[in-house]
Amino acid sequence: MEDEAPVIYGLEFQARALAAQAGETDQIRFIVGTQSLRQENQVHHIDFDDENNVINKNVFLHKEGEIWHISASTVDKDLLTTCYNKTSESKAEMKAALWKLPGDFDEVQSEDQSSHQSLNLICHLDGSDYGDMKSIMWHPSGDNSNVIGLADNHIIVWDIDTAGGSAKMSSSTGLEGKGQPKHTCSSWDPHHNSVQISTANDTYIRGWDLRTMKQTYVIENAHSQLVRDIDFNPNKQYYLVSCGDDCKVKFWDVRNVGQPLQILADHSHWVWSVRYNRFHDQLILSSSSDSRVILNNILSLSSEPYGHLIDNDDDDDDVDDRDNRESSPPQDGVIATYEEHEDSVYTVDWSAADPWVFASLSYDGRLVINRVPRAEKYKILL
Amino acid sequence: MLKMYYGLDEDKAGGASLDPCDIDGAHFKPDLYLGKLIQEKSLTELMDKESEMLRQIRSLDSDMQTLVYENYNKFISATDTIRKMKNDFRKMEDEMDHLASNMSRITVFSSNISHTLQDRRQNITKLAGVHSLLKKLQFLFELPARLKKCIEMKAYSQAVRYYTKSQQVLHQYQHMPSFQGINSDCSKIIKELTQNLKQQFRDKESTPKQLAECVDLLLQLHEPAEELCEEFLEHARQKLDCDIQELQHQINLLKNVNKTSETAPPSYLDTPMDVLEFVDCGCNGFLSNMCLVIASYNDMFLNRQQGSEDIDSIAVKKLVIFVNTLMELYFNAVQERVHIEKETGDNTLLVRALDRFHRRLQAMNKLLPDTDFSRAGTNIVSKAAQDRVNHYLESLKQHFTDCLTDIRQNLASPRLANKQEQSVNLTELLGNIQVTTLEQVKSVLINLQVFIASDITFAMKPYFRGPFCTHGVREGLVVSYIKMITDMCQDFCEGTSTPPPALLLILSRLCSDYESSTISYLITLTEEQFDMDPHVEVTSVSELCVNIKQTAQNLLSHYVKVQGLAISQMLRKSVETRDWLNTIEPRNVRAVMKRVVEDITSIDSLVGQLYEEGIKKERSSDSSRRAHSYSYASQQRRGQWNFTPSIDNSLMSNIQKLFSEKIEIFSTVEFSKVSVLTGIIKISLKTFMECVRLRIFGRYGLQQIQVDTYYLQLYLWRFVSDENLVQVLLDEIVCSTVHRCLDPSMMEPSVIELICERG
């Protein structure tokens, strides 16, 4: 069944945290963390049945506090981390923890729905010396032994031992600057043996080398206001995309930090999240507090720029094929604008399993699962 | 009788000759006649016949006797005459014999004489020949001396004449030693002569007439014409080069002066000529010399009858090459000079100079019909015109930039001094920039009109006028200027530079004014002043208008963004830096809110100066009504929360959103005050909300937000087009705050009111 209509799933609470279950490559799975100060927070494990266009869910309790950031292990599909807010009467602290889903999706589902299971805590990721935790990143290419956390103004690397349930901080580095610079977001470069990450604070984007824990590059004034999200191109080295409060999405080549490669200005308010499609990196998703999700096709900066970059490497057999394509040269531009949300959309992510499915989450707890329009899909495939 | 007889005979013979019975006939047969007579006639008749016949015989006899007698006399006289004649002839014969003998004697004598004289005659002719030869030889022997004398007397032409006369002879008898001597002498002298002539030819001081004579003589001396041409041109070139160098010198002088003008005032002697003088100098010096050269060259080498065809053509070619190279140099010089002129301001002088230059070239063109200098000249003129246009465009641009700088300064200075004053001058500034830019353009147009004044020759040429008016003035100047303004303004929107917001506002207004009237006015003015050809493809007014309209829109949007951002930044800082969990119970509206309202008020007054009010959706005369409904609404909401604290709170806002329109935060603004302010307020409040959502609030934190939002509500409604909008946004802020609050207990509306009124 190839229905183009979006599937909407409503959470009871407000929510900001969404991630694709990166370790699961067969089923379309997402995990969502809720934000509620006064109620018990939950982690929703969402399964999207592509055939029947139906959503199944498992709800787990997250007793520690409201979830600000969630990320799933790239190898072990049961592992995930959350950054949560622990509030007491007079103070609120952001902490991080490593969790394990209680069991396989279908097993859990068969059980009674009335009372939710809790997530199994493996260990806390302690970074309290460095301030509030912003986010946790898993190693992009499947090394499960360490994760990187982003504290207020520090980058922290933990060695984790999932079996033994412990995490040991192995290294960290600080960020110096005027005022009190605070990290907002980060991305782990999947290229070069995954030894680089990039972080953003205020209007800067910085690159770090994990081996030396030193800064390698900095893009000053990447956006005219706060940078909200960055993402590396999964298929093309050095390329990354960023978004921010200036309503723009910008593409960068980190070897040339003076000028952005391209600027998209399709949103009418802050852009909170931007994601490369893991398979077809010309597809760019961005979400904004103007409550829109926009899918862009940026062919010219992708790893498959038809017509100019791959020509020489291609086999001759492909010539005819390419000629056909060139007869109507594909243009960069917006593919679709999704307006199913009523509130600010803080996160968006592609499915890890299906290259054409993505989920977006708005503050009012509405999760929308959409597909890339079929016409566009065929254009890319054929 | 004889006669008769003969006659009868004749008749018989002629007429009835055949009749044998005709007695007079030739065939008369007497027997037949007699028998017939006897047979036919009677006796009497016979008798009669016989008697008649007898009578006739008798008369015939007598006639015969008479005739014989008569003829006898005649024979006698004839014999006499013949005898006499015989005598005479004999005498004559003697005479003749005498004559013949005389004649033969004469012949003998004359032959004798001629025989004796023959030798002498030959001698004489020989002598005469020798004489003339000797004369010639003498001339030849004297020739070197003569030639020398001639050369001494500078009578070169005579010398040449002598030489050419004798040359052939000398050449012929070259083999004889004496002649050879003469010949070599002569050639030496002639060489000297040639040398002299060449000397004279090369001499800078010699006049063209002298030159022409020299060339003439040299040609007669069979000097190769080609070389002469070359030499002549070489010679001419030196002179012309001098001229050009002079021109170049002037240019350098001017350049140096321009360079050093600040440091040292140039001495009087070194004062460079102005452009008119320069061109005059060029015309009088270089061009007239050039004309002279061409004319004399024509006289010397081209208009000769004897010159062979190919020499002519070579000569012409040489001349053309020569002239072309020199003219090129000259053109370069003029171009450079005119180019320098760009920096200075005087147009009329330049135009006059160009005109003179152009006219002069045309004259030159007539002289040398093969080449077309007027084209090159016109190119220079058009180039100069184009330069002027570019220069003016540059100065207009400069002026515009200056205006902007002025405005910036104006905007910057009073802000420090006095806030009241600042609000007054915005309209003035706008007026100023409008008037001055317009004036500037007008004056430039007037300046440029000089180029097409009717007394200027080149202005009348269609190939100058058309492009100049259309491409130069209209497209190159006016349209470019407008585009330049558009681009510059556009840069303010996109560039990383941060112009003062008020400047954006002024520019936006300027652009929209341009769109509504100024552009069409300028274009019409230009077209009138430069009477354009309407058929030429040009940038249309509407296109310019659309562009500048878009720019005005962008500027205004940018203004809204910038101002919205400024206020947003204030709000964000205030939300982010405060510890909302541990705040004390609100006693006051936070200072930042007052600041926000103050800023928005001042923005309002600024925008109000330049833009009209715009339409508001529903206007309420006092704020209390809104305040009341607001407090009512919040009361209601609070009640709900108090009673059902466990129910999902987002439901409330969701329902609310269903009924209210979606709010476009960075939507396009209209050209009205209300729209602009609505935009700014929307941006600010949205930021406020997003910031609130990122925080956690304690009870008093929530209450502080309540107070703040109420305060904002109290003051902001009057600025916006739709009060509901502010209401909705503020409600959402409070609502979000409630969500983010650990202990959501609301403040009493009455207390809020009290606090706000006190503040």
Interface residues (C-beta under 8 A of the other chain):
Chain A: E12 F13 Q14 L37 R38 Q39 N85 T87 E89 S90 K91 A92 N221 Q225 C247 S268 H269 W270 S289 D290 S291 E342 D343 S344 Y363 D364 G365
Chain B: T496 L565 L581 N582 P645 S646 D648 S650 S653 N654 K657 L658 K662 E664 I665 F666 S667 K686 E690 R693 I696 G698 H739 R740 C741 L742
